[in-house]
């Protein structure tokens, strides 16, 4: 599924392995300790190699933990990218602790990092929807809203790819994207996901 903004910038949804998609920057669903983990985080570290963790070690020495809702940048090691943006999403607690704003902040911060580094293509996973328990539909609403808002403006980022792990995640994001279609600028391509 693909959506094109009025400025010609694209948002793409696809199911797959984020470590195999060539882009300028890959977003990692990291933990606040920047210490590696399971899920997307573990996959990115395995595929990218130890160079990424060495850079994170240096960042941890300088700043300690990364606050929830924020992100830090490293090189991408052996990944098909230049950068990895390690975003710390919120642990879901029923929506009462400002989780929605923290999740939105993750996307905004990664897009800021992308603009600072003149990134043209960036891939996102479904941040916080794994072990952190954020409901898929609510997370998709936030993620797609923030990314579309960014793509409506001007900047270096020309394409954002949501690489979703598993059919349920893809179908949920696709459903949310379809429910917020904007006539004249949206396009649904069969087989693109």
Secondary structure as UniProt FT lines:
FT   STRAND          2..4
FT   TURN            6..7
FT   STRAND          10..15
FT   HELIX           18..20
FT   STRAND          25..30
FT   TURN            32..33
FT   HELIX           39..48
FT   HELIX           50..63
FT   TURN            68..69
FT   STRAND          71..75
FT   TURN            77..78
FT   STRAND          83..88
FT   HELIX           99..116
FT   TURN            117..118
FT   STRAND          121..124
FT   TURN            127..128
FT   TURN            131..132
FT   HELIX           136..151
FT   STRAND          159..164
FT   HELIX           167..179
FT   TURN            183..185
FT   STRAND          186..187
FT   TURN            190..191
//
